Amino acid sequence: MTDDMNTYEVSCRTCRTKFKVQLFDSHEKNLFVADKKDWYCDQCKKEYFKKQTSQLSKTHKDIGFSELEGTEKMISWAETIRAELINKVNYLKQNLTFATESDKNTSDRAFEEFFSRWQAEKNAKWWIDNRKMTVRDISKQIAEISEELRK
């Protein structure tokens, strides 16, 4: 097959600009995808991600996080990652149960300490490098901080 056979003209859903895309399935499936998928031109995609990044950045700033440093793409990706990681921490915190009020207080202080460490991270690269952090990883770090506070 030649490239012309896999190239389809589509319209941006937002601005209706026509542009070409290459698809690599059967011709019938490609026609279906070209007709049914919501396509966005590069300019509209950039505007969408800029808006999303701005909203996430404002939300994070409101809860005490610093503005990230790095390239525009890195910051956009890091803001999304940071939001996901914050959600993991909040999920963990909401689902903990405690035997005593003292344990709860220690845990609350550990979470505050943990968040203060994250709030100090301004480099977008750090968030990208830690994107695979799981709830279990976060739980281990909180447990370590709790042990330090008990001493």
C-alpha positions as CSV (number, residue, x, y, z in Angstrom):
1,M,0.0,0.0,0.0
2,T,1.1,3.5,-0.7
3,D,0.9,6.4,1.8
4,D,-1.9,8.0,-0.2
5,M,-4.1,4.9,0.5
6,N,-3.6,5.4,4.3
7,T,-4.1,9.2,4.3
8,Y,-7.5,10.6,5.1
9,E,-8.8,14.1,5.3
10,V,-10.6,15.0,8.6
11,S,-11.9,18.1,10.2
12,C,-11.0,19.6,13.6
13,R,-14.0,19.3,15.9
14,T,-13.4,22.7,17.4
15,C,-12.4,25.0,14.5
16,R,-13.4,22.9,11.5
17,T,-10.0,23.2,9.9
18,K,-9.3,20.3,7.5
19,F,-6.1,18.3,7.9
20,K,-4.8,14.9,6.9
21,V,-4.1,11.9,9.1
22,Q,-2.5,8.6,8.4
23,L,-4.3,5.4,9.6
24,F,-3.0,1.9,9.3
25,D,-5.9,-0.6,9.6
26,S,-8.0,-1.9,6.8
27,H,-9.6,0.7,4.5
28,E,-13.1,0.0,5.8
29,K,-12.0,0.4,9.4
30,N,-10.0,3.5,8.6
31,L,-13.0,5.1,6.9
32,F,-15.1,4.3,10.0
33,V,-12.4,5.8,12.3
34,A,-12.0,8.9,10.1
35,D,-15.7,9.6,10.2
36,K,-16.5,8.8,13.8
37,K,-13.5,9.9,15.8
38,D,-13.3,13.4,17.2
39,W,-10.3,15.0,15.6
40,Y,-8.4,18.1,16.8
41,C,-5.9,20.1,14.9
42,D,-2.5,20.8,16.5
43,Q,-3.5,24.4,17.5
44,C,-6.7,23.3,19.2
45,K,-4.8,20.5,21.0
46,K,-2.2,22.9,22.3
47,E,-4.9,25.3,23.5
48,Y,-6.8,22.5,25.2
49,F,-3.6,21.3,27.0
50,K,-2.6,24.8,27.9
51,K,-6.1,25.4,29.5
52,Q,-6.0,22.0,31.3
53,T,-2.5,22.7,32.6
54,S,-3.5,26.2,33.8
55,Q,-6.5,24.8,35.7
56,L,-4.5,22.1,37.4
57,S,-1.7,24.5,38.2
58,K,-4.2,26.9,39.9
59,T,-5.8,24.0,41.8
60,H,-2.4,22.9,43.0
61,K,-1.4,26.4,44.0
62,D,-4.5,26.7,46.0
63,I,-3.5,23.7,48.1
64,G,0.0,25.0,48.7
65,F,2.0,23.5,45.8
66,S,4.6,25.6,43.9
67,E,4.5,26.4,40.2
68,L,6.5,23.8,38.3
69,E,9.7,24.5,36.3
70,G,10.6,22.9,33.0
71,T,9.5,23.0,29.4
72,E,5.9,23.6,28.5
73,K,5.3,19.9,27.6
74,M,7.0,18.7,30.7
75,I,5.0,21.0,32.9
76,S,1.7,19.9,31.3
77,W,2.5,16.3,31.8
78,A,3.8,16.8,35.3
79,E,0.7,18.7,36.4
80,T,-1.4,15.7,35.3
81,I,0.9,13.3,37.1
82,R,0.9,15.5,40.2
83,A,-2.9,15.5,40.2
84,E,-3.0,11.7,40.0
85,L,-0.5,11.3,42.8
86,I,-2.4,13.7,45.0
87,N,-5.5,11.7,44.4
88,K,-3.7,8.6,45.5
89,V,-2.6,10.2,48.7
90,N,-6.1,11.5,49.4
91,Y,-7.5,8.0,48.7
92,L,-5.0,6.4,51.1
93,K,-5.7,9.0,53.8
94,Q,-9.5,8.6,53.5
95,N,-9.4,4.8,53.8
96,L,-7.2,4.4,56.8
97,T,-8.6,3.3,60.2
98,F,-7.0,3.8,63.5
99,A,-7.1,1.9,66.8
100,T,-6.5,5.0,68.9
101,E,-6.8,8.8,68.6
102,S,-3.0,9.0,69.2
103,D,-2.4,6.9,66.1
104,K,-4.7,9.1,64.1
105,N,-2.9,12.2,65.2
106,T,0.5,10.7,64.3
107,S,-0.8,9.7,60.9
108,D,-2.2,13.2,60.3
109,R,1.2,14.8,61.1
110,A,2.9,12.2,58.9
111,F,0.6,13.2,56.0
112,E,1.3,16.8,56.6
113,E,5.1,16.2,56.5
114,F,4.7,14.1,53.4
115,F,2.7,16.8,51.6
116,S,5.2,19.5,52.7
117,R,8.0,17.4,51.0
118,W,6.0,17.2,47.8
119,Q,5.1,20.9,48.0
120,A,8.8,21.7,47.9
121,E,9.2,19.8,44.6
122,K,9.2,22.5,41.8
123,N,11.0,20.5,39.1
124,A,8.6,18.9,36.5
125,K,11.1,16.2,35.9
126,W,10.8,15.0,39.5
127,W,7.1,14.4,39.0
128,I,7.6,12.7,35.7
129,D,10.3,10.4,37.1
130,N,8.0,9.5,40.0
131,R,4.9,9.0,37.9
132,K,4.8,5.2,38.6
133,M,4.5,5.7,42.4
134,T,1.7,3.5,43.7
135,V,-0.5,3.8,46.8
136,R,1.7,1.1,48.4
137,D,4.8,3.2,47.8
138,I,3.1,6.2,49.3
139,S,1.9,4.1,52.3
140,K,5.5,2.9,53.0
141,Q,6.7,6.5,53.0
142,I,3.9,7.6,55.3
143,A,4.7,4.7,57.6
144,E,8.4,5.7,57.7
145,I,7.5,9.3,58.5
146,S,5.1,8.1,61.2
147,E,7.9,6.0,62.8
148,E,10.2,9.0,62.8
149,L,7.5,11.1,64.5
150,R,6.9,8.5,67.2
151,K,10.6,8.6,68.3
